[in-house]
């Protein structure tokens, strides 16, 4: 599959979600990604479910969790605790451009592959390490799953209906952000290698990725010394900006500047010059009262009517879609965000698609997430040819 990273070989030692997501992003960009898995069990997410999907051949059911983050990869089995496994990994390292791993700090060292050894095997190798809390520091050796880090990194404290009900995000956002940062770091290191000829070590963590996404919630504390708290579905610094109830349900409205306020206020029966609401900071301070008055007006009509009227006024607004509605939505499909692949045992299935598009490139064909060890023979054959100079 051609792409910007065509010719790059990625050795994917990761499992679960953050690392596999990073490697999948590289595969979407055209890299050849070889997923190294433990014989017999493979990536732990192969067993995460329900839901599982029954195989057409009556074999083991397939985890939909594994399917979410392993498209466009090859799978080989390799027991890194055995002499044969370590020899195979050495051969793979010599012929790869990138090695990605998300072991706890020190695990790869104990297996006989510290950074120094990897760099001796291949000085051009870009090594990416993803950890839960960072590879060093007083708590660097802690294991870190997504929800644990959402709590430790402050995300849960600003999510939910109020400060008394901290809530995790409905997506594995710490893992996914960790994967995105890892992929970005790898691409940057590959670009630098083009100048220097040498690989380097890229490190990120779930903690770093969530803290790096704090944005205005972070500076509320670091600069203004205000501790952010959960505020439900309304923005803490902009108003009106949040979820509002119409006659037949909820819609989202975002009035982010004064020009929008001048157009929005009359639509809901308010005077934009009303001294209670005539500036954003006043509207934030009087959010509860403003919300009540807006919802009193919105109850006159249904969601579809209000969305049409707000669209005509140029006011950002939207519905709240369920996941199934998102994948059925014509706009989602128009952006290539649903792809069809031929799975070895499930047949034709649809998967969430890549988030990047490149003008001028043709529609790309994607391959399904592999079965465990599906490409053992093909990868070993490739190694033999590479080692013989073919």
Order of alpha helices (4+ residues) and beta strands (2+ residues): beta-alpha-beta-beta-beta-alpha-beta-alpha-beta-alpha-alpha-beta-alpha-alpha-beta-alpha-alpha-beta-beta-alpha-alpha-alpha-alpha-beta-alpha-alpha-beta-beta-alpha
